[in-house]
């Protein structure tokens, strides 16, 4: 496998967590006179490229927004094809995931998935659970608002049972109650296809995430495009509501400890 061209990157300042809204499969196919389903089929090669690149760079967390709660409203033929492609991808990639020490963490309302897909996903999650090289948050049947509502329900049930003082609920506790509770918030969110919206994805988690939008359609997004997004991210000044001077002072203090 050829070496990555990381000449434009500071490898000491890579994001810990990159999230990707994989958009543009349908438009990619339509521009070529193909079916939308063919676009989704070609998109799996981009998934493979991004997972492999993240692993080789040592980025510990990667989230992929594969299917939203709103996507269930699409034509039944397209939804069925997407579910078939997901099951096939999980089945064909599991050996490579194990070889590369990639863990799959399923995120979303998984009960809505067809039973065959749910079984395959459960199998891959269980098989890869001890892998530590890269954690891939696979977001299927996922909605950000629904995630927050379900977290609130969990905390409310705990408070009702007497196990939690409502006054003790803070941002950290709510973060842990989300489906991404074991993952850090994304440092970088990549959206392909040029659309300027977050589409109900990780609404709580991306409060201070750097957002990178590219016109590239998802089936054309590969290693080079991923590296370009990381280079752009490293040009940003992340201040988290502080002034630049305050943030630099905080970073220097952290480095001194």
N, C-alpha and C positions, 0 to 999 in steps of 0.2 A: 504494500500500500504506500503511495507517495506521501512524502512529508507534507504537513500543513504549512502554508505560507503565512507565518505569523509575524512577518517583518513589520507590519503596521500596528501591532498590539503590544501593550505592556502586560506581560503574562502575570505580573504580580497584582494587577488591578482588574482582573476579570470579574464579572458578576457572579454571585453565588447561585442565583436563581434567574433563569430566563424563561419567560412565558411567551407562547406564540399563538396568535389567532390565525389559523390556517385558512385563508380566504382566497377565492378566485378560481376554484376548480371548474365551476360551471362555465364561467366566462372563457377560461382557457379552452375548453372543449368547443364551445359555440363558435369561437373565432376560427376554429379549424374544421368546422362542419361536422363535429363529432357529437355524440350524446353527452349529456351532463355526467352520466355514470362513468363514461370513459375518462373524464376529467378527474373524478374522484379516484379512479383506478390508478391514474398516473401520479396522483398526489402521494401515494405510498412511498414512491422513490425519494421524495423530498423529506418525508418523515424519517426514512432510513438515513439519509445524508445528515440531517440535523442532529439526530440522536448520536450518530457516530462521531460527528465533529465535536459535540459537547463532551462526549466521553473522552476523546483524545486530548482535549484542552484541559480536562480536569474540572470542568464546571459541575458542581455536585447535584444541582437540581434543574430540571427542565419540565415545564408544563406545556402540554399540547391540547388546545381546545379543538376537539375532534367533532363534537356533536352537541348542540345546545338543546335546552328544553323546548325552545321555539321551533327547532328543526323537525320536531314530530309533526308539525303542521304541513310539511312539504308533501308532494304527491306520494301516495303509498308505494308506487314502483321505485321511486328514488330512495325512500327510507329503507325499503327492503333490500335494495342493492347496497346501500351504505352498511347495513347490519351484516350482510354477507361478506362484504369487503373487510369489515372490522374483524369478524371471526376468522377469516382466511389469513389476515395479517398476523393476528395473535398466534395462530397455529404454525405459520411458516417462519415466524421470527423468533420463536421462543428459544430455539437452540442457540441462535446468535446472541440473544439477550443473556443467556447463562454464560456463554463463553466470554462475553465482554463485561460481566459482572454488573449488569443493568437491572435495577429493581423497578417493577411497575407498581404504581400506587393508583388505584382506580378511584375517581372522584366524580360524584354526580348521583342522580336518582337512579341507581342501578336496577331497582325493582321494575322499572319500565322497560328494560331491555328484554328482547326475546330470550326464552329459556336457554336455547342453544348458545347464544352469544354470552349470556351471563355465566354459564358453566365454563366456557372457554376462558373468559376473563378471570373468573375465580381461580381456575387452574394456573394461569400464568402468574397472577398475584401471589398465590401460595408458593409456587415453584421458585419465584425470584425474590422472596421476601428477605433472604439473608444476604443478597447482593448489596455491595456498598460503594461501587465505583461511581454510579450515577443513579439517581432516583428520577424516574419519569412519571410525572403526574398526568395520567391519561384522563382527560375530562370528557366524559360521555354522558349525555342526558343531563347536562350541567347548566344551571342558571345561577348567577350571582345573587339575585334577590332571594331566590328559594334557599340558597345556602345560608344566608343571614337569618331568614325566618326559621329554618330548622335549628340553627344554633340557638336562637332565642327560645325556641320550644324546649330544647334540652335543658337550658339553664332554668327555665320556668318550672319544668317538672322536678328538677333537683331542689329548687326553692320550695315548691309545694310539699315535697316530702320531708322538709325540715333539714335537709343536708346542705343548704346554702343560704346565707344571708343575702338578700337582694342588694343590700347596700355595699356588699363586697364585690359586686360585679364591676369589673373595669375593662379597659380595652384589651389587656393581655388575656384575660379570662375568656372574653368573647372570641378572640383570635384562636385560642386553643379549642373552642367549641365548634369552629368551622371545619369543613371537610378537609381543609388543608392544614389543620392544626399542628401537624408534625413537621411542616415545611416552613422555611422563612418566607417572608413576603418577597415577591419578585423585585429584582433590581431593574430589570429591563423587560418591557413588553414589546414584542414585534408583531405588527399587523401587516400582512401582505395584501396586495390588490388595490392599495391606495385609499381604502375607505377610512374616513375620519370618525370612527366611533368604537366603543369598547364592547358593544353587543352583549350586555348583561354578563360580562366575564370578570370574575374576581373583583367585584365592586369594592369590597372592604380591603382586600389585599393590595390593591394598586394605588392606594392613597398617595404615596410618594414614589411610585415607580416611574422610571424614565420611559417614555413612549417613542417608538421608532416606527414610522409608517413608510412602506416601500410600495412603488407601483408594480413591482414584480408579482405576478400571479403565483399562487402556491406551487403548482406543478413545475415551475421554472426556478424555484427557490432551492439553492444547493449550498455547498460549502462556501463558495466565494461570497454569496449574498449574506450568509450567516456571519462570516468574518467581517464583512463591511458594516453590518449592524453593530457588532461588538466594537469596532473602531469608532463608529459614531458615538456610541455610548461613552467611550472613554474620553471623548471631547467635552462631555457635559460636566457642569459643576453642580453636584448634588448638595443642596443646602438644607433640606428638610425644614423649611420655614425660617431658617436663620439667615443672617447676613453672610456674605462670603468670608469676612474676617472671623466671625464667630465660628463658622464651620471649620475653617483652617486651624483655629486655636484648639477646637475640640479634637481634631485629628492629631495635632501635635501632642496634646495631652495623652491621648490614647496610645500613641506610639511610644511615649516615654515610660508608660507603665510596664 
